[in-house]
Amino acid sequence: MERAISFGHQAERYDAARPSYPAAAVDWLVELEVTDAPQVMEVGCGTGILTRQLVERSCQGIALDPDPAMLAVARRSGVREFRFECSTFENWSSTHRFDLVVAGQSWHWVDDSAGFPLAHEALRPGGHLVLLWNRPASEGF
């Protein structure tokens, strides 16, 4: 957990330096759903980089992050379509089910034994878990 909240002291710099996700990738994940406004749970939203891209595509939902400093930056972004909550995925609980559970550059912070079962519980039948990472083109991905 300590490592998961280690970026907060540089949250503004993190937000300015971290790249967004390729538009085609975000379009693809939103197109997995047939609803006009997919209900999304974002795991490890950080400063809200992916959250903002999801809002641009009419998504709404809940964005979780365990670091209050990172969430403060996300909240200042003006996003109203997502409720930001300070929590790890493992400690969050609700009966609400989502169309998508997404994690941008954050799934490695989720406990291996708990993550996939929790995602399954959080998804409505037919929902999707989407894990995104940015990789430099030089890595061949």
MDTraj code that builds the backbone (N, CA, C; nanometers):
import mdtraj as md
import numpy as np

residues = "MET GLU ARG ALA ILE SER PHE GLY HIS GLN ALA GLU ARG TYR ASP ALA ALA ARG PRO SER TYR PRO ALA ALA ALA VAL ASP TRP LEU VAL GLU LEU GLU VAL THR ASP ALA PRO GLN VAL MET GLU VAL GLY CYS GLY THR GLY ILE LEU THR ARG GLN LEU VAL GLU ARG SER CYS GLN GLY ILE ALA LEU ASP PRO ASP PRO ALA MET LEU ALA VAL ALA ARG ARG SER GLY VAL ARG GLU PHE ARG PHE GLU CYS SER THR PHE GLU ASN TRP SER SER THR HIS ARG PHE ASP LEU VAL VAL ALA GLY GLN SER TRP HIS TRP VAL ASP ASP SER ALA GLY PHE PRO LEU ALA HIS GLU ALA LEU ARG PRO GLY GLY HIS LEU VAL LEU LEU TRP ASN ARG PRO ALA SER GLU GLY PHE".split()
xyz = np.array([
    [0.0827, -0.1200, 0.0000],
    [0.0000, 0.0000, 0.0000],
    [0.0864, 0.1253, 0.0000],
    [0.1971, 0.1236, 0.0757],
    [0.2833, 0.2417, 0.0795],
    [0.3312, 0.2811, -0.0588],
    [0.3711, 0.1824, -0.1381],
    [0.4179, 0.2120, -0.2734],
    [0.3059, 0.2677, -0.3594],
    [0.1822, 0.2209, -0.3368],
    [0.0685, 0.2658, -0.4171],
    [0.0365, 0.4124, -0.3939],
    [0.0757, 0.4656, -0.2797],
    [0.0488, 0.6069, -0.2529],
    [0.1769, 0.6905, -0.2555],
    [0.2786, 0.6378, -0.3177],
    [0.4085, 0.7057, -0.3169],
    [0.4192, 0.8206, -0.4163],
    [0.3217, 0.8378, -0.5052],
    [0.3294, 0.9443, -0.6052],
    [0.2614, 1.0731, -0.5600],
    [0.1851, 1.0670, -0.4528],
    [0.1049, 1.1803, -0.4095],
    [0.1808, 1.3082, -0.3841],
    [0.3033, 1.2975, -0.3357],
    [0.3799, 1.4193, -0.3069],
    [0.4175, 1.4933, -0.4358],
    [0.4010, 1.4289, -0.5492],
    [0.4295, 1.4904, -0.6796],
    [0.3074, 1.4812, -0.7715],
    [0.1890, 1.4867, -0.7163],
    [0.0664, 1.4620, -0.7931],
    [0.0508, 1.5567, -0.9119],
    [0.0783, 1.6843, -0.8931],
    [0.0640, 1.7807, -1.0038],
    [0.1633, 1.7489, -1.1150],
    [0.2861, 1.7196, -1.0788],
    [0.3878, 1.6847, -1.1795],
    [0.3532, 1.5538, -1.2496],
    [0.3038, 1.4591, -1.1727],
    [0.2609, 1.3308, -1.2285],
    [0.1534, 1.3542, -1.3352],
    [0.0547, 1.4355, -1.3019],
    [-0.0552, 1.4624, -1.3943],
    [-0.0056, 1.5308, -1.5218],
    [0.0891, 1.6207, -1.5073],
    [0.1426, 1.6923, -1.6237],
    [0.2312, 1.6034, -1.7109],
    [0.3021, 1.5088, -1.6501],
    [0.3999, 1.4295, -1.7245],
    [0.3454, 1.2976, -1.7784],
    [0.2488, 1.2401, -1.7105],
    [0.1983, 1.1080, -1.7517],
    [0.1187, 1.1218, -1.8809],
    [0.1486, 1.0391, -1.9801],
    [0.0743, 1.0503, -2.1063],
    [-0.0689, 0.9992, -2.0917],
    [-0.1559, 1.0515, -2.1761],
    [-0.2916, 0.9976, -2.1818],
    [-0.2868, 0.8678, -2.2612],
    [-0.4001, 0.8070, -2.2784],
    [-0.4072, 0.6799, -2.3495],
    [-0.4455, 0.7055, -2.4944],
    [-0.3998, 0.6205, -2.5856],
    [-0.4347, 0.6415, -2.7264],
    [-0.5868, 0.6476, -2.7439],
    [-0.6331, 0.7468, -2.8181],
    [-0.7770, 0.7649, -2.8389],
    [-0.8413, 0.6381, -2.8925],
    [-0.7742, 0.5690, -2.9829],
    [-0.8310, 0.4469, -3.0406],
    [-0.8528, 0.3402, -2.9342],
    [-0.7640, 0.3313, -2.8365],
    [-0.7787, 0.2322, -2.7296],
    [-0.8976, 0.2662, -2.6404],
    [-0.9130, 0.3932, -2.6070],
    [-1.0254, 0.4335, -2.5215],
    [-1.1562, 0.4192, -2.5989],
    [-1.1559, 0.4554, -2.7274],
    [-1.2753, 0.4355, -2.8105],
    [-1.3141, 0.2883, -2.8115],
    [-1.2162, 0.2011, -2.8299],
    [-1.2420, 0.0575, -2.8357],
    [-1.3063, 0.0076, -2.7067],
    [-1.2528, 0.0473, -2.5922],
    [-1.3077, -0.0050, -2.4676],
    [-1.4492, 0.0451, -2.4447],
    [-1.4786, 0.1690, -2.4823],
    [-1.6143, 0.2206, -2.4671],
    [-1.7090, 0.1512, -2.5646],
    [-1.6606, 0.1181, -2.6831],
    [-1.7440, 0.0508, -2.7827],
    [-1.7761, -0.0932, -2.7445],
    [-1.7128, -0.1466, -2.6420],
    [-1.7479, -0.2793, -2.5925],
    [-1.8909, -0.2811, -2.5388],
    [-1.9407, -0.1656, -2.5009],
    [-2.0735, -0.1541, -2.4406],
    [-2.1743, -0.0994, -2.5411],
    [-2.2986, -0.1382, -2.5231],
    [-2.4033, -0.0935, -2.6142],
    [-2.4816, 0.0247, -2.5580],
    [-2.4568, 0.0614, -2.4349],
    [-2.5295, 0.1729, -2.3747],
    [-2.4676, 0.3053, -2.4169],
    [-2.5478, 0.4101, -2.4138],
    [-2.4999, 0.5433, -2.4506],
    [-2.4090, 0.6042, -2.3447],
    [-2.4277, 0.5639, -2.2209],
    [-2.3468, 0.6171, -2.1110],
    [-2.3036, 0.5005, -2.0219],
    [-2.1981, 0.4295, -2.0619],
    [-2.1550, 0.3136, -1.9830],
    [-2.1229, 0.3506, -1.8382],
    [-2.1633, 0.2641, -1.7471],
    [-2.1301, 0.2768, -1.6060],
    [-1.9933, 0.2126, -1.5851],
    [-1.8984, 0.2921, -1.5352],
    [-1.7595, 0.2482, -1.5263],
    [-1.7097, 0.2574, -1.3832],
    [-1.6360, 0.1553, -1.3417],
    [-1.5565, 0.1634, -1.2203],
    [-1.4114, 0.1706, -1.2659],
    [-1.3441, 0.2782, -1.2273],
    [-1.2022, 0.2902, -1.2606],
    [-1.1196, 0.2582, -1.1369],
    [-1.0290, 0.1651, -1.1508],
    [-0.9436, 0.1191, -1.0415],
    [-0.8097, 0.1911, -1.0508],
    [-0.7733, 0.2633, -0.9450],
    [-0.6454, 0.3345, -0.9442],
    [-0.6453, 0.4506, -1.0406],
    [-0.7394, 0.5405, -1.0253],
    [-0.7553, 0.6516, -1.1207],
    [-0.6446, 0.7550, -1.1129],
    [-0.5676, 0.7558, -1.0050],
    [-0.4608, 0.8554, -0.9930],
    [-0.5159, 0.9956, -1.0025],
    [-0.4610, 1.0747, -1.0922],
    [-0.5028, 1.2143, -1.1077],
    [-0.6182, 1.2311, -1.2062],
    [-0.6698, 1.1207, -1.2582],
    [-0.7874, 1.1275, -1.3448],
    [-0.7585, 1.1374, -1.4935],
    [-0.6406, 1.0986, -1.5353],
    [-0.6051, 1.1089, -1.6776],
    [-0.7006, 1.0252, -1.7627],
    [-0.7169, 0.8975, -1.7300],
    [-0.8091, 0.8125, -1.8053],
    [-0.9533, 0.8533, -1.7781],
    [-0.9826, 0.8947, -1.6566],
    [-1.1192, 0.9369, -1.6218],
    [-1.1665, 1.0457, -1.7164],
    [-1.0822, 1.1449, -1.7407],
    [-1.1202, 1.2554, -1.8299],
    [-1.1471, 1.2041, -1.9709],
    [-1.0677, 1.1085, -2.0169],
    [-1.0900, 1.0520, -2.1496],
    [-1.2217, 0.9734, -2.1547],
    [-1.2555, 0.9069, -2.0471],
    [-1.3813, 0.8328, -2.0423],
    [-1.5012, 0.9281, -2.0438],
    [-1.4912, 1.0379, -1.9712],
    [-1.5990, 1.1362, -1.9691],
    [-1.6219, 1.1950, -2.1087],
    [-1.5139, 1.2169, -2.1831],
    [-1.5273, 1.2671, -2.3199],
    [-1.6082, 1.1715, -2.4070],
    [-1.6210, 1.0472, -2.3648],
    [-1.6942, 0.9445, -2.4397],
    [-1.8236, 0.9050, -2.3680],
    [-1.8765, 0.9970, -2.2884],
    [-2.0074, 0.9829, -2.2223],
    [-2.0134, 0.8760, -2.1146],
    [-1.9003, 0.8372, -2.0580],
    [-1.9008, 0.7412, -1.9478],
    [-1.9252, 0.8132, -1.8165],
    [-1.9708, 0.7376, -1.7196],
    [-1.9902, 0.7884, -1.5843],
    [-1.9666, 0.6751, -1.4865],
    [-1.9454, 0.7082, -1.3599],
    [-1.9258, 0.6020, -1.2633],
    [-1.8487, 0.6436, -1.1405],
    [-1.7625, 0.5531, -1.0964],
    [-1.6838, 0.5709, -0.9745],
    [-1.5373, 0.5517, -1.0089],
    [-1.4526, 0.6375, -0.9545],
    [-1.3079, 0.6279, -0.9739],
    [-1.2432, 0.6150, -0.8370],
    [-1.1677, 0.5074, -0.8188],
    [-1.1034, 0.4788, -0.6905],
    [-0.9542, 0.5052, -0.6975],
    [-0.8996, 0.5555, -0.5897],
    [-0.7547, 0.5639, -0.5728],
    [-0.7259, 0.5727, -0.4238],
    [-0.6202, 0.5062, -0.3765],
    [-0.5899, 0.5097, -0.2336],
    [-0.5143, 0.6348, -0.1891],
    [-0.4714, 0.7182, -0.2839],
    [-0.3878, 0.8331, -0.2497],
    [-0.4691, 0.9624, -0.2514],
    [-0.4932, 1.0238, -0.1350],
    [-0.5734, 1.1458, -0.1294],
    [-0.5146, 1.2616, -0.2111],
    [-0.3832, 1.2703, -0.2202],
    [-0.3211, 1.3791, -0.2973],
    [-0.3472, 1.3619, -0.4469],
    [-0.3417, 1.2389, -0.4953],
    [-0.3727, 1.2136, -0.6363],
    [-0.5202, 1.2445, -0.6634],
    [-0.6075, 1.2038, -0.5725],
    [-0.7501, 1.2301, -0.5898],
    [-0.7813, 1.3788, -0.5864],
    [-0.7066, 1.4548, -0.5086],
    [-0.7293, 1.5991, -0.5039],
    [-0.7095, 1.6611, -0.6421],
    [-0.6075, 1.6163, -0.7145],
    [-0.5846, 1.6650, -0.8509],
    [-0.6991, 1.6198, -0.9415],
    [-0.7402, 1.4955, -0.9290],
    [-0.8507, 1.4439, -1.0110],
    [-0.9787, 1.5238, -0.9864],
    [-1.0070, 1.5523, -0.8618],
    [-1.1287, 1.6281, -0.8293],
    [-1.1240, 1.7701, -0.8848],
    [-1.0065, 1.8297, -0.8873],
    [-0.9932, 1.9669, -0.9403],
    [-1.0102, 1.9731, -1.0921],
    [-1.0110, 1.8582, -1.1586],
    [-1.0228, 1.8558, -1.3046],
    [-1.1612, 1.8971, -1.3525],
    [-1.2573, 1.9038, -1.2620],
    [-1.3919, 1.9443, -1.2987],
    [-1.4813, 1.8303, -1.3437],
    [-1.4331, 1.7075, -1.3372],
    [-1.5142, 1.5926, -1.3761],
    [-1.6279, 1.5754, -1.2755],
    [-1.7506, 1.5784, -1.3251],
    [-1.8678, 1.5596, -1.2388],
    [-1.9374, 1.4267, -1.2659],
    [-1.9016, 1.3615, -1.3748],
    [-1.9667, 1.2374, -1.4140],
    [-1.9171, 1.1166, -1.3354],
    [-1.8062, 1.1332, -1.2663],
    [-1.7502, 1.0267, -1.1828],
    [-1.7455, 1.0738, -1.0383],
    [-1.7737, 0.9822, -0.9483],
    [-1.7560, 1.0091, -0.8059],
    [-1.6182, 0.9538, -0.7695],
    [-1.5343, 1.0376, -0.7150],
    [-1.3993, 0.9972, -0.6751],
    [-1.4019, 0.9508, -0.5302],
    [-1.3473, 0.8318, -0.5070],
    [-1.3451, 0.7762, -0.3723],
    [-1.2043, 0.7320, -0.3361],
    [-1.1638, 0.7652, -0.2142],
    [-1.0315, 0.7291, -0.1647],
    [-1.0391, 0.5881, -0.1054],
    [-0.9944, 0.4923, -0.1852],
    [-0.9997, 0.3528, -0.1434],
    [-0.9169, 0.2682, -0.2382],
    [-0.8681, 0.1577, -0.1869],
    [-0.8123, 0.0563, -0.2750],
    [-0.9299, -0.0223, -0.3331],
    [-0.9071, -0.0897, -0.4420],
    [-1.0093, -0.1753, -0.5019],
    [-1.0472, -0.2857, -0.4041],
    [-0.9487, -0.3407, -0.3355],
    [-0.9730, -0.4507, -0.2425],
    [-1.0600, -0.4093, -0.1240],
    [-1.0560, -0.2832, -0.0837],
    [-1.1316, -0.2374, 0.0327],
    [-1.2652, -0.1729, -0.0017],
    [-1.2916, -0.1512, -0.1294],
    [-1.4151, -0.0864, -0.1712],
    [-1.5258, -0.1896, -0.1798],
    [-1.6469, -0.1496, -0.1443],
    [-1.7584, -0.2436, -0.1462],
    [-1.8867, -0.1719, -0.1868],
    [-1.9639, -0.2378, -0.2712],
    [-2.0932, -0.1843, -0.3128],
    [-2.1716, -0.2964, -0.3791],
    [-2.3019, -0.2799, -0.3855],
    [-2.3844, -0.3751, -0.4590],
    [-2.4070, -0.3284, -0.6022],
    [-2.3632, -0.2078, -0.6356],
    [-2.3777, -0.1557, -0.7723],
    [-2.2918, -0.2385, -0.8667],
    [-2.3439, -0.2644, -0.9863],
    [-2.2701, -0.3380, -1.0881],
    [-2.2411, -0.2459, -1.2056],
    [-2.1286, -0.2673, -1.2686],
    [-2.0792, -0.1780, -1.3731],
    [-2.0710, -0.2496, -1.5076],
    [-2.0788, -0.1705, -1.6134],
    [-2.0590, -0.2225, -1.7490],
    [-1.9118, -0.2514, -1.7737],
    [-1.8272, -0.1657, -1.7195],
    [-1.6822, -0.1775, -1.7382],
    [-1.6110, -0.1575, -1.6055],
    [-1.5106, -0.2377, -1.5811],
    [-1.4113, -0.2112, -1.4766],
    [-1.2825, -0.1881, -1.5529],
    [-1.2236, -0.0700, -1.5359],
    [-1.1029, -0.0353, -1.6104],
    [-0.9913, 0.0024, -1.5142],
    [-0.8697, -0.0262, -1.5563],
    [-0.7512, 0.0125, -1.4795],
    [-0.6465, 0.0590, -1.5792],
    [-0.6100, 0.1848, -1.5698],
    [-0.5064, 0.2409, -1.6560],
    [-0.3761, 0.2529, -1.5783],
    [-0.2806, 0.1688, -1.6119],
    [-0.1482, 0.1708, -1.5491],
    [-0.1534, 0.1414, -1.3993],
    [-0.2578, 0.0735, -1.3531],
    [-0.2726, 0.0572, -1.2078],
    [-0.2989, -0.0855, -1.1606],
    [-0.3288, -0.1777, -1.2491],
    [-0.3684, -0.3117, -1.2048],
    [-0.2574, -0.3810, -1.1258],
    [-0.1327, -0.3471, -1.1516],
    [-0.0227, -0.4106, -1.0783],
    [-0.0241, -0.3748, -0.9290],
    [-0.1018, -0.2741, -0.8892],
    [-0.1140, -0.2395, -0.7475],
    [-0.2209, -0.3249, -0.6786],
    [-0.3048, -0.3934, -0.7567],
    [-0.4144, -0.4729, -0.7008],
    [-0.3604, -0.6091, -0.6573],
    [-0.4056, -0.6561, -0.5417],
    [-0.3647, -0.7861, -0.4892],
    [-0.4023, -0.8956, -0.5890],
    [-0.3035, -0.9771, -0.6256],
    [-0.3233, -1.0826, -0.7259],
    [-0.4381, -1.1777, -0.6925],
    [-0.4491, -1.2166, -0.5692],
    [-0.5506, -1.3156, -0.5335],
    [-0.6912, -1.2569, -0.5246],
    [-0.7021, -1.1266, -0.5104],
    [-0.8333, -1.0634, -0.4927],
    [-0.8850, -0.9924, -0.6172],
    [-0.7973, -0.9419, -0.7007],
    [-0.8368, -0.8535, -0.8092],
    [-0.9390, -0.9083, -0.9063],
    [-0.9110, -1.0244, -0.9646],
    [-1.0025, -1.0775, -1.0651],
    [-1.1368, -1.1196, -1.0061],
    [-1.1400, -1.1862, -0.8897],
    [-1.2711, -1.2160, -0.8303],
    [-1.3506, -1.0892, -0.7960],
    [-1.2832, -0.9856, -0.7477],
    [-1.3529, -0.8604, -0.7170],
    [-1.4059, -0.7939, -0.8430],
    [-1.3273, -0.7967, -0.9499],
    [-1.3739, -0.7401, -1.0764],
    [-1.4972, -0.8157, -1.1249],
    [-1.4944, -0.9475, -1.1137],
    [-1.6096, -1.0282, -1.1548],
    [-1.7345, -0.9877, -1.0759],
    [-1.7193, -0.9678, -0.9454],
    [-1.8322, -0.9261, -0.8608],
    [-1.8819, -0.7868, -0.8971],
    [-1.7924, -0.6978, -0.9374],
    [-1.8293, -0.5590, -0.9664],
    [-1.8956, -0.5432, -1.1030],
    [-1.8791, -0.6419, -1.1913],
    [-1.9328, -0.6323, -1.3270],
    [-2.0739, -0.6883, -1.3362],
    [-2.1562, -0.6218, -1.4153],
    [-2.2875, -0.6775, -1.4476],
    [-2.2646, -0.7969, -1.5406],
    [-2.3604, -0.8857, -1.5558],
    [-2.3436, -0.9952, -1.6520],
    [-2.3132, -0.9394, -1.7915],
    [-2.2112, -0.9919, -1.8535],
    [-2.1705, -0.9450, -1.9859],
    [-2.0783, -0.8242, -1.9830],
    [-2.0457, -0.7741, -1.8629],
    [-1.9550, -0.6599, -1.8511],
    [-1.8116, -0.7000, -1.8819],
    [-1.7250, -0.6003, -1.8884],
    [-1.5865, -0.6241, -1.9293],
    [-1.4864, -0.5628, -1.8314],
    [-1.3782, -0.6350, -1.8094],
    [-1.2614, -0.5845, -1.7382],
    [-1.1588, -0.5457, -1.8445],
    [-1.1123, -0.4215, -1.8399],
    [-1.0143, -0.3732, -1.9384],
    [-0.8950, -0.3156, -1.8625],
    [-0.7769, -0.3702, -1.8909],
    [-0.6529, -0.3255, -1.8284],
    [-0.5681, -0.2577, -1.9350],
    [-0.5295, -0.1335, -1.9108],
    [-0.4520, -0.0552, -2.0075],
    [-0.3165, -0.0169, -1.9516],
    [-0.2172, -0.0159, -2.0386],
    [-0.0844, 0.0356, -2.0063],
    [-0.0342, 0.1118, -2.1266],
    [0.0464, 0.2119, -2.1023],
    [0.1209, 0.2779, -2.2099],
    [0.2553, 0.2105, -2.2189],
    [0.2977, 0.1790, -2.3399],
    [0.4287, 0.1188, -2.3637],
    [0.4966, 0.1980, -2.4738],
    [0.6217, 0.2299, -2.4555],
    [0.6944, 0.2988, -2.5639],
    [0.6966, 0.2134, -2.6894],
    [0.6841, 0.2778, -2.8048],
    [0.6834, 0.2051, -2.9328],
    [0.8119, 0.1244, -2.9494],
    [0.9203, 0.1679, -2.8895],
    [1.0473, 0.0972, -2.9030],
    [1.0459, -0.0403, -2.8367],
    [0.9464, -0.0658, -2.7490],
    [0.9370, -0.1959, -2.6849],
    [0.8685, -0.2988, -2.7749],
    [0.8197, -0.2548, -2.8913],
    [0.7614, -0.3474, -2.9854],
    [0.6185, -0.3867, -2.9595],
    [0.5471, -0.3144, -2.8761],
    [0.4078, -0.3473, -2.8461],
    [0.3151, -0.2681, -2.9336],
])
top = md.Topology()
chain = top.add_chain()
for i, resn in enumerate(residues, 1):
    res = top.add_residue(resn, chain, resSeq=i)
    for name in ("N", "CA", "C"):
        top.add_atom(name, md.element.get_by_symbol(name[0]), res)
traj = md.Trajectory(xyz[None], top)
